[in-house]
Amino acid sequence: MKTLEDLRAIKEKAKKEMAAREKTAKYRISVAMGTCGIAAGARTVMSAMLDEISKRNVENAMISQTGCLGYCDQEPMVQVTGPDNNTITYGKVTAEIARRIVSEHVLGDAVVSSYVFKQG
């Protein structure tokens, strides 16, 4: 960061990321950020999802974090709740899988079935 313009760009990016966490939307995404999730890479997953939502200008989803979901061997975990209130839980999510969840599930309304841990 060398100029005031650089600082403004950082501020705008942060505002967009916070908006993605706060808005009401068709899809609610929760990243499990308990200690086991963080140790397994949940921060990277959260960053990838926020980046993908920002890059694609996704307006129909909000993202938040939650605590441990109780399935430590499946971490990092992501839950996506759709407009029908059906929640899909994805297990062993990587940054690449997180981006697929955004593009295929959130934008394409298609569950990424090969990574589903639990439906219901």
Buried (B, 14 or more C-beta within 10 A) or exposed (E): EEEEEEEEEEEEEEEEBEEBBEEEBBBBBBBBBBEBBBEBBBBBBBBBBBBBBBEBEBEEBBBBBBEBBEBBEBBBBBBBBBEEEEBBBBBBBBBEBBBBBBBBBBBEEEBBEEBBBBEE
